Amino acid sequence: MARRLLTITADDFGYCPQRNKGVVECYLRGGITRASLLVNGDSPSEAADLAKKHNIPVGLHFNITEGVPASHKSEVPSLLNHKGMFWSKTEFPHKLLQQRCIVVEQVAHELRAQISEFERLIGQKPNHVDGHQHVHVLPGVCEVVAKTLKEAGVKWTRVPDELNIDGCAWFDEARRRFSSEVADHARVARPVYSAHDVRSTDGFVGMATMGSYMTVERLQHRLQMAFLGIEESASPDRDGVVVTVELMVHVGYPAVTGKGGCGEGCDEFAQSPDRLHEMGVLCSDTMKQWYTAMNMSLDCAK
C-alpha cells in the first residue's frame, strides 16, 4: 500500500487579526499543518510573531492581485492601476494574456521584495511559496516565478491542478470557469517548476472545497479521489510508494468590516462565516479519524 502524506495549508495568514487567530487555533487543534503569509496584509507582523511562538511552519503567499506592493510603486508600474494598487485577479490575467502590458521582470522584482520582507518578519527564507489567487501558474508568470524561486533557494510551491473541476455541480458558472482555467494553467506549469528544481505535491485539492462548499463528505471524496488518481498512475505495485497531496484551506474568524485586507479593506469572503465553517470541518474528530482510516498522515512538506 502506498504511504499517503497530506499537507494542509492555510492561506492568507496576516490578512487581519481575526484571520491570524483562526489560523493559530486551527493549527493547535490539528486542523492544518502549515500556513502561507501575506506580507502585504493588514497584520503580517502579528502573524509572524504567532508563527514563531507556536512553531507554525510558514511560507510566503505571493500576492500581486490585491493591495499594495512590497516594492516601491515606481519599480513595478505595470502591475498597478491608477490608484497604485495591484490589478485584481480578473484584471491581471487580462492585462497579461490579452493586452500583454504586464512586464514579467517586474513580477520577479516584486517576488524578490516579498521574499525579503518575509525573511525580515520570520527570520528565515520561506520553505514554500504559493500564489494568492493562483497567479503563479499563469503562462509567462510561472516561468519567471520558477526561476526566481530557484535563485532564492525556495524548495516548494503549489501546483493547483485539481482533478475534475468541471464536474463540480455546486459551482456557479463564474467559479467553474475560473477554477477550470487555474487547473489547466497549473498542468502546464507543473513541468516548468519541476525543471527549475522547485518541488510540489503530487496532487492538489482545495478549489472545490472553499468556504461553504466544504462539507465532510465532499472533502473526503475529493481527497480520496486525488490520492487514488495518483496511485493508479504511479505503479501497479504501490508498496513503498509515497504519494503527497496538498489541501488548500482558508480558515479564520470573520473579519471586522472596514478593517484588514491588503490596503483596500476586507472582502465579502473575509467577513462571511465561511472560514469559520472550514475550521469546524477541518478540526472535527470525524476528519481526524477518517485520515487515520484512509492511511493519510498529516505533513508540512519540508
Solvent accessible surface area in square Angstrom, and as a share of the most:
residue,aa,sasa,rsa
1,M,160,0.72
2,A,1,0.01
3,R,138,0.50
4,R,23,0.08
5,L,23,0.12
6,L,0,0.00
7,T,3,0.02
8,I,1,0.00
9,T,0,0.00
10,A,0,0.00
11,D,2,0.01
12,D,5,0.03
13,F,0,0.00
14,G,0,0.00
15,Y,6,0.02
16,C,1,0.00
17,P,58,0.37
18,Q,46,0.20
19,R,0,0.00
20,N,0,0.00
21,K,121,0.51
22,G,0,0.00
23,V,0,0.00
24,V,13,0.08
25,E,47,0.21
26,C,0,0.00
27,Y,54,0.21
28,L,106,0.53
29,R,111,0.41
30,G,29,0.28
31,G,1,0.01
32,I,5,0.03
33,T,16,0.09
34,R,4,0.02
35,A,0,0.00
36,S,0,0.00
37,L,0,0.00
38,L,0,0.00
39,V,11,0.06
40,N,16,0.08
41,G,13,0.13
42,D,76,0.39
43,S,13,0.08
44,P,20,0.13
45,S,59,0.38
46,E,73,0.33
47,A,0,0.00
48,A,1,0.01
49,D,88,0.46
50,L,43,0.21
51,A,4,0.03
52,K,104,0.44
53,K,151,0.64
54,H,47,0.21
55,N,121,0.62
56,I,9,0.05
57,P,31,0.20
58,V,16,0.09
59,G,0,0.00
60,L,0,0.00
61,H,3,0.01
62,F,0,0.00
63,N,0,0.00
64,I,0,0.00
65,T,7,0.04
66,E,24,0.11
67,G,0,0.00
68,V,48,0.28
69,P,14,0.09
70,A,44,0.34
71,S,12,0.07
72,H,125,0.56
73,K,91,0.39
74,S,81,0.52
75,E,79,0.36
76,V,0,0.00
77,P,75,0.47
78,S,19,0.12
79,L,0,0.00
80,L,15,0.08
81,N,34,0.17
82,H,167,0.75
83,K,144,0.61
84,G,11,0.11
85,M,35,0.16
86,F,6,0.02
87,W,44,0.15
88,S,43,0.27
89,K,68,0.29
90,T,97,0.56
91,E,74,0.33
92,F,0,0.00
93,P,35,0.22
94,H,74,0.33
95,K,36,0.15
96,L,16,0.08
97,L,59,0.29
98,Q,131,0.58
99,Q,94,0.42
100,R,188,0.68
101,C,59,0.35
102,I,16,0.08
103,V,63,0.36
104,V,43,0.25
105,E,114,0.51
106,Q,30,0.14
107,V,0,0.00
108,A,6,0.05
109,H,62,0.27
110,E,0,0.00
111,L,0,0.00
112,R,118,0.43
113,A,25,0.19
114,Q,1,0.00
115,I,9,0.05
116,S,67,0.43
117,E,46,0.21
118,F,1,0.00
119,E,73,0.33
120,R,163,0.59
121,L,13,0.07
122,I,23,0.12
123,G,65,0.63
124,Q,120,0.53
125,K,97,0.41
126,P,2,0.01
127,N,46,0.24
128,H,3,0.02
129,V,2,0.01
130,D,1,0.00
131,G,0,0.00
132,H,13,0.06
133,Q,57,0.25
134,H,14,0.06
135,V,4,0.02
136,H,1,0.00
137,V,3,0.01
138,L,15,0.07
139,P,57,0.36
140,G,33,0.31
141,V,0,0.00
142,C,2,0.01
143,E,77,0.34
144,V,23,0.13
145,V,1,0.00
146,A,0,0.00
147,K,109,0.46
148,T,5,0.03
149,L,0,0.00
150,K,103,0.44
151,E,110,0.50
152,A,34,0.26
153,G,23,0.22
154,V,3,0.02
155,K,119,0.50
156,W,14,0.05
157,T,4,0.02
158,R,2,0.01
159,V,4,0.02
160,P,0,0.00
161,D,22,0.11
162,E,2,0.01
163,L,76,0.38
164,N,85,0.44
165,I,6,0.03
166,D,98,0.51
167,G,42,0.41
168,C,0,0.00
169,A,88,0.68
170,W,77,0.27
171,F,10,0.04
172,D,86,0.44
173,E,106,0.48
174,A,60,0.46
175,R,60,0.22
176,R,56,0.20
177,R,129,0.47
178,F,45,0.19
179,S,0,0.00
180,S,23,0.15
181,E,87,0.39
182,V,8,0.05
183,A,1,0.01
184,D,75,0.39
185,H,43,0.19
186,A,0,0.00
187,R,105,0.38
188,V,103,0.59
189,A,0,0.00
190,R,60,0.22
191,P,80,0.50
192,V,29,0.16
193,Y,1,0.01
194,S,73,0.47
195,A,79,0.61
196,H,50,0.22
197,D,98,0.51
198,V,3,0.02
199,R,142,0.52
200,S,26,0.16
201,T,10,0.06
202,D,63,0.33
203,G,8,0.08
204,F,5,0.02
205,V,2,0.01
206,G,0,0.00
207,M,1,0.00
208,A,0,0.00
209,T,0,0.00
210,M,31,0.14
211,G,1,0.01
212,S,74,0.48
213,Y,52,0.20
214,M,1,0.00
215,T,50,0.29
216,V,35,0.20
217,E,126,0.57
218,R,60,0.22
219,L,0,0.00
220,Q,34,0.15
221,H,110,0.49
222,R,6,0.02
223,L,0,0.00
224,Q,50,0.22
225,M,47,0.21
226,A,5,0.04
227,F,0,0.00
228,L,62,0.31
229,G,30,0.28
230,I,31,0.16
231,E,5,0.02
232,E,125,0.56
233,S,95,0.62
234,A,56,0.44
235,S,32,0.21
236,P,143,0.90
237,D,96,0.50
238,R,82,0.30
239,D,99,0.52
240,G,73,0.70
241,V,39,0.22
242,V,70,0.40
243,V,1,0.01
244,T,27,0.16
245,V,0,0.00
246,E,3,0.01
247,L,0,0.00
248,M,4,0.02
249,V,1,0.00
250,H,14,0.06
251,V,0,0.00
252,G,0,0.00
253,Y,53,0.20
254,P,48,0.30
255,A,8,0.06
256,V,68,0.39
257,T,107,0.62
258,G,64,0.62
259,K,132,0.56
260,G,9,0.09
261,G,0,0.00
262,C,2,0.01
263,G,54,0.52
264,E,99,0.44
265,G,28,0.27
266,C,18,0.11
267,D,66,0.34
268,E,152,0.68
269,F,49,0.20
270,A,0,0.00
271,Q,58,0.26
272,S,27,0.17
273,P,93,0.58
274,D,35,0.18
275,R,9,0.03
276,L,69,0.34
277,H,75,0.33
278,E,1,0.00
279,M,4,0.02
280,G,43,0.41
281,V,14,0.08
282,L,1,0.00
283,C,7,0.04
284,S,29,0.18
285,D,97,0.50
286,T,72,0.42
287,M,0,0.00
288,K,69,0.29
289,Q,122,0.54
290,W,37,0.13
291,Y,8,0.03
292,T,109,0.64
293,A,75,0.58
294,M,56,0.25
295,N,61,0.31
296,M,10,0.05
297,S,55,0.36
298,L,68,0.34
299,D,44,0.23
300,C,31,0.19
301,A,6,0.04
302,K,157,0.67
